[in-house]
Structure formats: structure tokens, C-alpha cells
């Protein structure tokens, strides 16, 4: 995990980089150069008038917005503007996905400019949908004014996308209809275009999931039996969730044959130094008898810094833990599993494209394979609760819905005559 890759310095040669400083001067120079270039064109004055709002909006963001994003160090001095790993991977995912789709379009004789315009529409709609889905799903936990402290803080938390917080299916629910609207408006064959962009959609997902790993979100459940399990640092999303179950004390509890047992002890921590070890059966925690895993975890989570545990073999172990363990309990690297899955699916769709018999088969294959793998990948994640009175997460329910849509698309496509609308002259 590396949520922040680096910081862009807040000052250079004693002059601020952001606000009324170097970056604003650079932007003014760029705007002036563009205006000079446009004046050489026949209709340059009118074009400049169209660019002025863009110049002003960017200038306001540089002068007023960016200084508020500068982070301060422990000594109170500015560290600089943080460059988030999640945001960088989101940018790389977008560039790679658009480039791949544009290359495929060029291969079949389509003007790549069509793909660029389509990508812009789908990207804006997809980001809005993915963020809206995340905000609605985690409103009570992260975004309500009760959690953030004020309405202004809530609004900032909602728009702070580079910090993380997008739901893939939210982007699908908004981005795909936007793409269909674009194709219909431009009188483009929807299914043929869908086949072109299908590999790009999961390529972008693969790179985006690496951003999730850097950010620590979308993590998997506890995994104590595999060498490839990973741990995350304190203050990460997995660590924060585990603290709710008593991990601050350095002990992870489980249940075996109806008895509360120790599943994992923080390496080189005070609990282990006190003599606690995996497999120990617990009777009491901080003087209170425990009879279930949930009750025992609540007792641990309620502890402050002093812990006392009585084991079934009569030992009473005590330790102090003013600070929690430096790392989380090992968990599945679900983000990387999903990245590998999406990358392989992108390759399959890319290779299948030349063998399609009808337009829409590549996109239908995407709607069939991805929800299946996503449904099973959700089983090893622990960051989403079950919905509608079941153990199925909202993503699993949507996976079933998208799979049904994929089957319906297959039925429709296979009833069409063989052949393709490609190549065709782009509008």
C-alpha cells in the first residue's frame, strides 16, 4: 500500500508553486501562447472567446483550490501537494484504455477521433456513476455530516476522488448508457463499437485495481494459511476495520467447535510476549466471561490499553498496548486478484475479436465472463456487508443482473445475420 506516492513541493526559490505563484505564471504563459497562435487563424478572435472561460476556471483552481490541498508535515510546515497512487493509476487506466480502443478502431478503418469523443463521454459519466454509487453505499460510514463534522467537509469528501472511492459497477451503470447515447446520436453501430471498446474497459479495470491496492481499499478477508497474504499499515482501511474487532490489542480471535480461540497474534507484540499464542482457548477477557466469537471481539475492542485474558488451561495473561500493532492481520490481496482477472479477460476479448461472427459477440462475452469472476472474487472480500437479508453483497447482486443482461444479449446477437457493420466510414 502506498496511498501517497510523493509530494509536489509547495515552494520553489521562496515563491509558492500553487496559489499566486509559479504554476499560475506558467498557466498564464500557456494561455497567452494559445491566444497568439489562435490569432493567426482566420476565425481566431471567436475561438479565443470560447477558450477564455476555460483559462479562467483553471486559473481559479490554481490560485484558490490547489493551496487548500497542500498537506502539512508534523512540524506544521507544508509538505506539498500530494500525488495519490489511486489517482495516478486511474489516469494511467484511462490513457491505456483509450489508446487500446483507438488502436483497434484504426485497425478496422475507423477514425480514432470517434473513440476519443466516446471515451470522454463515457469517462465523465462513468466517474460520476462510480463515485455516486460509492457515496450512497458508504454514506453513513464516511460521508454524512455526522461523520465528517460539517456539510463543507462532506462536500469535500464527496469530490475528493483521487483519495479513492469508486465502485466499478457504478461506472458501468452510468458509462454504458452514456456510450449508447453517444453512438445513437452519432448514428454509429452500437454493438460494433461495443466490441471495439470491450477489451479496453477491463484493461482500465485491471490498472484501476492496482490503484485500489495502493490505496488499501477493496481489500480481502483475513487469510492466515497462505504465504501470499498481505498486511497493511496502521490507518489503512483493512486495519481500521480490524480494529473494530479488537486488533488494537494485537490479538485476532476466531471460533472452533463453539469455543473462542486465538487465531493470530501480532508478531513481536506485547500479547505474544505475555505468552499468548495461536490455538489458545479463551474463557475471560478483562474479567468478563465470553461465550462467543462476537462477544469476545467486542470485549477486546472495548479495551483501551490494558488487557487481561484467562485461557482454558488456567493461565492469566496481562499486557499493555498503548499503540496497536504496526501492521494489520494478513488478508487476501483481493485487489491484485481482481487486477489479474481483468487483465486476463482483456487479453481474451482482444484475441477473440477477429473471430467474432456477428457484432456484439465480444461485448456479450464481457458481460458473461466478468460478472462470473466478480461474483466469486467478492467471496474473499470483507469490506462489504450482505444486502437484502442475504449474505450476497450489492456487487454480487449486480453481477447476477449483468450476467442476465449478458445472456439476453447473446440471445439477441445470435439471432442476427452473420456479418459486421465494420469497416465503416466514421461520421
Secondary structure, DSSP 8 states (H G I E B T S, - for coil): --SEEEEE-SEETTEESSSSSHHHHHHHHHHHHHHHHHHTSTTHHHHHHHHHHHHHHHHHIIIIIGGGGEEE-TTSSEEEEEEEHHHHHHHHHHHHHHHHHHHHHHHTT--HHHHHHHHHHHHHHHHHHHHHHHHHHTIIIIISHHHHSSHHHHHHHHH-GGGS---HHHHHHHHHHHHHHHHHHTT--HHHHHHHHHHHHHHHHHHHHHHHHHHT-S-B-B-SS-TT-B--BTTSHHHHHHHTTTGGGTEEEEEETTEEEEEEE-TTSHHHHTT--TT-BEEEETTEE--SHHHHHHHHHH--SEEEEEETTS-EEEEE-SS--SB---B--HHHHHHHHHHHHHHHHHHHGGG-SBTTHHHHHHHHHHHHHHHHHGGGB-SS---TTSS--HHHHHHHHHHHHHHHHHHHHHTS-SB-S-S----
